[in-house]
Amino acid sequence: MKYNFDEMIDRRGTYSLKWDGGDMIKAFGLTERYDEDTIPLFTADMDLPVPQPLVEALHKTVDHRIFGYSVFPEEYYQAIISWFSKRHGWEVKKDQIIYSPGTVHALNIAVKAHTKPGDGIIIQRPVYPPFTSAIEGNGRKVVNNALVPDEDGYYSIDFADFEEKAKDEDTTMFVMCHPHNPTGRVFTEHELKKLAEICHRHNVLIVADEIHGDLVRKGQVFTPMAKVAEHTDHIITCTAINKTFNVAGLHCTNVIITNPELKAVFAAEMGGQLASPFAIAALISVYTDGEDWLEQLKVYIDDTLHYVKDFLAERLPEVKVMIPEGTYVMWLDFSGYGISAEDIHDRIYNKANVVLEDGKLFGQEGEYHQRICVPSPRPVIREALERIAAEFEDLASKKQTEEKTV
């Protein structure tokens, strides 16, 4: 069927963190202002309708009228195996799959199960903030192998720095974000193989968060780390339907571990985790009948990303941004305006009343940056950008006046 992603669906009053969680968002310190006029574009879930087969599968579950403890049927595992084989050419086996109620939960389990207090864990900032909290919150030490941007904002891996840090005997884990959030990098096979080889040589365990792997641009190819690594016995991969199909509220992550010993240790730390019948029905539905929807979604998101880039070029020309190779987030560099990070924040969050996510939350490398999540109907994105542009027009006028004077 044909999906209308421009449909405006009011999410207020539906327990949405994004639209109903103003008090929590302010308490967290993300913004000082949140009211009925706020446009929230900070969190990575979509304001877009899910696949119709998923809706029907959940209705069928509701109609049964009993929601007791549930087990994973063979159909659940086969749906996962088939999806990764067909979409990514990655052959996963049933006995390698462990369910987790969330990816952040799985990251914390991996840290606790496979490292000890005081160990160093590599991450690549600027990076998704829960990576840091999963490390520091469990008494481990962040080891930052910062990604390096070129003048256009395209980020690359500093392999010399990575190996220097990986060979430290106190470094025992690398938590990789792929596709990378917030820079949008989809790492090449060469990059993945090199990272995997360095980690294998220095006995560093890899935890690969690959939950955005289905959301890449037209012409881009996402390759799972465990598919191309020469050795996979040191790799834990987190996969999920949450981002791909906009079902974060159903809590369905699947962790793939090829090494039986690693899996046993991870499973023991995880403990018995049962999914709700809704999560089980959802996964089977989307991995079986969700491809048509996903292909339409990807076209819509690609068009939105290009719309944002074109808008910024015209109305906010000092903002540096690239179309991400993967994910549906954009990493906006406001440093060209020559104002403080605090002033940037105030103009966007308090004056324009648009909530993004301050780059400093992703590490000091993110200062002067903002992360925007764009999977909303395009009219919502347009209104948010118009508001932000209006708050920066005085800076553009001032700069033009100064240039004329000179």
C-alpha positions as CSV (number, residue, x, y, z in Angstrom):
1,M,0.0,0.0,0.0
2,K,1.0,3.6,-0.4
3,Y,1.8,5.5,2.8
4,N,1.3,9.2,3.4
5,F,4.1,10.3,5.6
6,D,3.0,13.9,5.3
7,E,-0.1,13.0,7.5
8,M,-0.2,15.0,10.6
9,I,-0.8,12.7,13.6
10,D,-1.3,14.4,16.9
11,R,0.8,12.5,19.5
12,R,-0.1,14.7,22.5
13,G,-2.0,12.8,25.1
14,T,-0.5,9.4,24.0
15,Y,2.2,9.1,26.8
16,S,4.8,10.3,24.2
17,L,8.1,11.3,25.8
18,K,8.6,13.6,22.9
19,W,5.3,15.4,23.0
20,D,4.0,14.8,26.6
21,G,7.2,14.7,28.5
22,G,7.9,18.4,29.0
23,D,8.4,18.3,32.7
24,M,10.8,15.4,32.4
25,I,12.6,17.1,29.5
26,K,13.1,20.3,31.5
27,A,14.1,18.3,34.6
28,F,16.7,16.5,32.6
29,G,18.1,19.9,31.6
30,L,17.6,19.6,27.9
31,T,15.6,22.8,27.7
32,E,14.3,25.6,29.9
33,R,11.1,26.1,27.9
34,Y,8.6,23.5,26.9
35,D,4.9,24.3,26.4
36,E,2.0,23.6,24.1
37,D,3.7,25.5,21.2
38,T,7.1,23.6,21.5
39,I,8.3,21.6,18.5
40,P,10.4,18.7,19.8
41,L,12.9,17.2,17.4
42,F,15.4,15.9,19.9
43,T,14.6,12.2,20.3
44,A,15.1,9.5,17.8
45,D,11.6,8.3,17.2
46,M,9.3,9.1,14.3
47,D,6.1,11.1,14.1
48,L,5.2,8.9,11.1
49,P,2.7,6.0,10.9
50,V,4.0,2.5,11.2
51,P,3.4,-0.3,8.6
52,Q,-0.2,-1.4,8.2
53,P,0.7,-5.1,8.7
54,L,2.1,-4.2,12.1
55,V,-1.1,-2.4,13.1
56,E,-3.1,-5.5,12.1
57,A,-0.7,-7.8,14.0
58,L,-1.1,-5.7,17.2
59,H,-4.9,-5.5,16.8
60,K,-4.9,-9.3,16.6
61,T,-2.8,-9.5,19.8
62,V,-5.2,-7.1,21.6
63,D,-8.3,-9.0,20.3
64,H,-7.1,-12.1,22.1
65,R,-7.7,-10.2,25.4
66,I,-5.0,-12.1,27.5
67,F,-1.5,-10.7,27.8
68,G,0.4,-13.2,30.0
69,Y,4.0,-14.3,30.0
70,S,5.2,-15.0,26.5
71,V,7.8,-17.3,24.9
72,F,9.7,-16.8,21.6
73,P,8.2,-19.0,18.9
74,E,10.4,-20.4,16.1
75,E,8.7,-17.9,13.8
76,Y,10.4,-15.1,15.9
77,Y,13.9,-16.4,15.3
78,Q,13.3,-17.2,11.7
79,A,12.1,-13.7,11.0
80,I,15.3,-12.3,12.4
81,I,17.5,-14.8,10.5
82,S,15.6,-14.2,7.2
83,W,15.8,-10.4,7.6
84,F,19.5,-10.1,8.1
85,S,20.2,-12.7,5.4
86,K,18.0,-11.0,2.8
87,R,18.8,-7.4,3.6
88,H,22.4,-7.5,4.6
89,G,23.8,-10.9,3.5
90,W,24.6,-11.7,7.1
91,E,23.9,-15.3,8.2
92,V,22.8,-15.4,11.8
93,K,22.0,-18.6,13.7
94,K,19.2,-19.1,16.2
95,D,21.5,-20.1,19.1
96,Q,23.4,-16.7,18.7
97,I,20.3,-14.6,19.5
98,I,19.5,-13.1,22.9
99,Y,16.5,-10.9,23.5
100,S,17.0,-7.6,25.4
101,P,14.3,-5.1,26.4
102,G,16.4,-2.3,25.0
103,T,19.7,-1.5,23.4
104,V,21.0,0.8,26.2
105,H,20.1,-2.0,28.6
106,A,22.1,-4.4,26.5
107,L,25.1,-2.0,26.5
108,N,25.0,-1.8,30.2
109,I,24.8,-5.6,30.5
110,A,27.8,-6.0,28.2
111,V,29.9,-3.6,30.2
112,K,29.0,-5.3,33.5
113,A,29.4,-8.8,32.1
114,H,32.6,-8.4,30.1
115,T,34.7,-5.7,31.9
116,K,35.7,-4.9,35.4
117,P,35.6,-1.6,37.4
118,G,38.4,0.7,36.2
119,D,38.8,-0.9,32.8
120,G,39.1,1.5,29.8
121,I,36.4,1.4,27.1
122,I,36.8,3.1,23.8
123,I,34.1,5.2,22.3
124,Q,34.2,7.6,19.3
125,R,33.0,11.0,20.2
126,P,30.9,12.9,19.4
127,V,28.6,10.0,20.2
128,Y,25.2,9.0,21.6
129,P,25.3,10.1,25.3
130,P,24.2,6.7,26.8
131,F,27.5,5.3,25.7
132,T,29.2,7.5,28.2
133,S,26.7,6.8,31.0
134,A,27.0,3.0,30.4
135,I,30.7,3.3,31.0
136,E,31.0,5.8,33.7
137,G,27.8,4.7,35.5
138,N,29.3,1.3,35.9
139,G,32.6,2.5,37.2
140,R,34.6,2.1,34.0
141,K,36.7,4.7,32.2
142,V,35.9,6.4,28.9
143,V,38.8,6.2,26.4
144,N,37.9,8.6,23.6
145,N,39.0,7.9,20.0
146,A,37.5,11.1,18.6
147,L,36.3,11.0,15.0
148,V,38.0,13.7,13.0
149,P,36.0,16.1,10.8
150,D,37.3,17.6,7.6
151,E,36.4,21.2,6.6
152,D,33.1,20.1,5.2
153,G,32.1,18.2,8.3
154,Y,32.8,14.6,7.1
155,Y,34.1,12.5,9.9
156,S,36.9,9.9,9.7
157,I,38.5,7.4,12.1
158,D,41.9,8.2,13.5
159,F,43.3,4.7,13.3
160,A,46.7,5.5,14.7
161,D,45.1,6.9,17.9
162,F,42.6,4.0,18.0
163,E,45.4,1.4,18.0
164,E,47.5,3.3,20.5
165,K,44.5,3.2,22.9
166,A,43.5,-0.3,22.1
167,K,46.9,-1.7,22.9
168,D,46.8,-0.3,26.4
169,E,46.4,-3.3,28.7
170,D,43.7,-1.5,30.7
171,T,41.5,-1.1,27.6
172,T,39.2,-4.1,27.3
173,M,36.2,-3.0,25.2
174,F,35.3,-0.9,22.2
175,V,31.6,0.3,21.9
176,M,31.0,1.1,18.3
177,C,28.1,3.1,16.9
178,H,27.4,2.1,13.4
179,P,25.8,3.9,11.5
180,H,27.3,6.5,13.7
181,N,25.0,8.7,15.8
182,P,25.2,11.8,15.4
183,T,27.6,12.2,12.5
184,G,25.7,9.8,10.2
185,R,28.8,7.9,9.0
186,V,28.3,4.5,7.6
187,F,31.7,2.8,7.9
188,T,33.2,1.1,4.9
189,E,34.2,-2.6,4.9
190,H,37.8,-1.5,4.9
191,E,37.3,0.6,8.1
192,L,35.3,-2.2,9.8
193,K,37.9,-4.8,9.0
194,K,40.7,-2.6,10.3
195,L,38.9,-1.9,13.5
196,A,38.1,-5.5,14.0
197,E,41.6,-6.6,13.3
198,I,43.1,-4.1,15.8
199,C,40.7,-5.1,18.5
200,H,41.3,-8.8,17.9
201,R,45.1,-8.4,18.0
202,H,44.9,-6.5,21.3
203,N,42.2,-8.6,22.9
204,V,39.6,-5.8,22.9
205,L,35.9,-6.9,22.9
206,I,33.7,-5.1,20.4
207,V,30.1,-4.1,21.2
208,A,28.6,-2.9,17.9
209,D,25.4,-0.9,18.2
210,E,23.9,-1.3,14.7
211,I,20.3,-0.4,15.4
212,H,20.3,2.3,12.7
213,G,21.6,-0.2,10.1
214,D,18.4,-0.4,8.0
215,L,18.2,3.4,7.7
216,V,20.8,4.3,5.1
217,R,20.7,6.6,2.1
218,K,19.9,5.5,-1.4
219,G,23.2,4.1,-2.9
220,Q,24.7,3.5,0.5
221,V,25.4,-0.1,1.7
222,F,25.4,-0.9,5.4
223,T,27.6,-3.8,6.4
224,P,27.4,-5.5,9.8
225,M,30.7,-5.6,11.6
226,A,30.4,-9.3,12.3
227,K,29.8,-10.1,8.6
228,V,33.1,-8.8,7.4
229,A,35.5,-9.3,10.4
230,E,38.0,-12.1,9.9
231,H,37.3,-13.2,13.5
232,T,33.9,-12.8,15.2
233,D,34.6,-14.4,18.5
234,H,35.2,-10.9,20.1
235,I,32.1,-9.2,18.7
236,I,28.7,-8.5,20.3
237,T,26.1,-7.0,18.0
238,C,23.0,-5.1,19.0
239,T,20.2,-5.1,16.5
240,A,16.6,-3.8,16.9
241,I,13.3,-3.1,15.1
242,N,12.9,0.0,17.3
243,K,14.5,2.6,15.0
244,T,13.7,1.0,11.7
245,F,10.0,0.6,12.3
246,N,9.3,3.3,14.9
247,V,8.4,0.9,17.7
248,A,10.8,2.1,20.5
249,G,7.9,1.9,23.0
250,L,7.7,-1.9,22.4
251,H,11.2,-2.6,23.6
252,C,12.6,-5.1,21.3
253,T,16.4,-5.4,20.8
254,N,18.1,-8.6,19.7
255,V,21.8,-9.2,20.6
256,I,23.8,-11.4,18.3
257,I,26.9,-13.2,19.8
258,T,28.7,-15.9,17.8
259,N,31.0,-16.9,20.6
260,P,29.2,-19.4,22.9
261,E,31.3,-18.5,26.0
262,L,30.7,-14.8,25.5
263,K,27.1,-15.4,25.0
264,A,26.8,-17.5,28.2
265,V,28.5,-14.8,30.3
266,F,26.3,-12.1,28.7
267,A,23.1,-14.2,29.2
268,A,23.9,-14.8,32.9
269,E,24.3,-11.1,33.5
270,M,21.1,-10.4,31.6
271,G,19.0,-12.9,33.5
272,G,15.8,-14.2,32.2
273,Q,14.1,-11.6,30.0
274,L,10.7,-12.2,28.4
275,A,9.2,-9.9,25.8
276,S,5.6,-8.8,25.8
277,P,3.3,-10.5,23.2
278,F,3.1,-7.2,21.5
279,A,6.9,-7.0,20.9
280,I,7.0,-10.6,19.6
281,A,4.0,-10.0,17.3
282,A,5.6,-6.7,16.1
283,L,9.0,-8.2,15.2
284,I,7.5,-11.1,13.3
285,S,5.2,-8.7,11.4
286,V,7.7,-6.1,10.4
287,Y,10.5,-8.5,9.5
288,T,8.0,-10.5,7.4
289,D,5.9,-7.8,5.8
290,G,7.6,-4.5,6.5
291,E,9.9,-4.0,3.6
292,D,7.5,-2.1,1.3
293,W,6.9,0.4,4.1
294,L,10.6,0.7,4.8
295,E,11.5,1.4,1.2
296,Q,8.9,4.2,1.0
297,L,10.1,5.6,4.4
298,K,13.7,5.8,3.2
299,V,12.7,7.8,0.2
300,Y,10.7,10.2,2.4
301,I,13.5,10.6,4.8
302,D,16.1,11.1,2.0
303,D,13.9,13.9,0.6
304,T,13.5,15.5,4.0
305,L,17.3,15.4,4.6
306,H,17.8,17.2,1.3
307,Y,15.1,19.7,2.1
308,V,16.8,20.5,5.4
309,K,20.2,21.0,3.7
310,D,18.7,23.2,1.0
311,F,16.8,25.3,3.6
312,L,19.9,25.8,5.7
313,A,22.0,26.8,2.6
314,E,19.4,29.5,1.8
315,R,18.3,30.8,5.2
316,L,21.0,29.7,7.6
317,P,24.1,29.8,5.4
318,E,26.6,29.8,8.2
319,V,25.4,26.4,9.4
320,K,27.6,23.6,8.2
321,V,25.8,20.3,7.6
322,M,26.2,17.1,5.5
323,I,23.6,14.6,4.4
324,P,24.2,11.7,6.7
325,E,25.1,8.4,5.1
326,G,22.9,6.6,7.6
327,T,20.4,7.3,10.4
328,Y,17.7,10.1,10.3
329,V,19.7,12.6,12.4
330,M,21.6,15.6,11.2
331,W,24.6,17.2,12.9
332,L,24.4,20.9,12.6
333,D,27.5,23.0,13.1
334,F,26.6,26.6,14.2
335,S,30.2,27.7,14.9
336,G,30.2,29.9,11.8
337,Y,27.9,32.4,13.5
338,G,30.7,33.3,15.9
339,I,28.5,33.3,19.0
340,S,28.6,31.2,22.2
341,A,27.1,27.8,22.5
342,E,24.8,29.2,25.2
343,D,23.6,31.9,22.8
344,I,23.0,29.3,20.1
345,H,21.0,27.2,22.6
346,D,18.9,30.2,23.8
347,R,18.0,31.3,20.2
348,I,16.8,27.8,19.3
349,Y,15.3,26.4,22.5
350,N,13.9,29.5,24.3
351,K,13.2,32.0,21.5
352,A,12.3,29.7,18.6
353,N,10.8,27.2,21.0
354,V,12.3,24.2,19.1
355,V,13.9,21.5,21.2
356,L,16.9,19.8,19.5
357,E,19.8,18.2,21.4
358,D,22.9,20.3,22.3
359,G,26.1,18.9,20.8
360,K,27.9,19.1,24.1
361,L,25.9,16.2,25.3
362,F,27.8,14.1,22.8
363,G,31.2,15.2,24.1
364,Q,33.3,18.3,24.0
365,E,33.7,17.8,20.2
366,G,30.1,18.7,19.9
367,E,30.3,22.2,21.2
368,Y,28.5,24.7,18.8
369,H,26.7,21.7,17.3
370,Q,23.0,20.7,17.5
371,R,21.5,17.3,16.6
372,I,18.2,17.4,14.9
373,C,16.0,14.3,14.3
374,V,14.0,14.7,11.1
375,P,11.6,11.8,10.8
376,S,8.5,14.0,11.2
377,P,6.0,15.2,8.6
378,R,7.8,17.7,6.4
379,P,5.4,20.6,7.5
380,V,6.6,20.1,11.1
381,I,10.3,20.3,10.0
382,R,9.5,23.3,7.8
383,E,7.9,25.2,10.7
384,A,10.8,24.4,13.1
385,L,13.4,25.6,10.6
386,E,11.5,28.8,9.9
387,R,11.4,29.6,13.6
388,I,15.1,28.9,14.0
389,A,16.0,30.9,10.9
390,A,14.1,33.9,12.2
391,E,16.2,33.9,15.3
392,F,19.5,34.0,13.4
393,E,18.6,36.6,10.7
394,D,19.9,39.4,12.8
395,L,23.4,37.8,12.8
396,A,23.3,37.3,9.1
397,S,22.4,40.9,8.6
398,K,25.1,42.1,11.0
399,K,27.7,40.0,9.2
400,Q,26.6,41.4,5.8
401,T,26.9,45.0,7.1
402,E,30.3,44.3,8.5
403,E,31.5,42.8,5.2
404,K,30.2,45.9,3.3
405,T,32.0,48.2,5.8
406,V,35.3,46.4,5.3
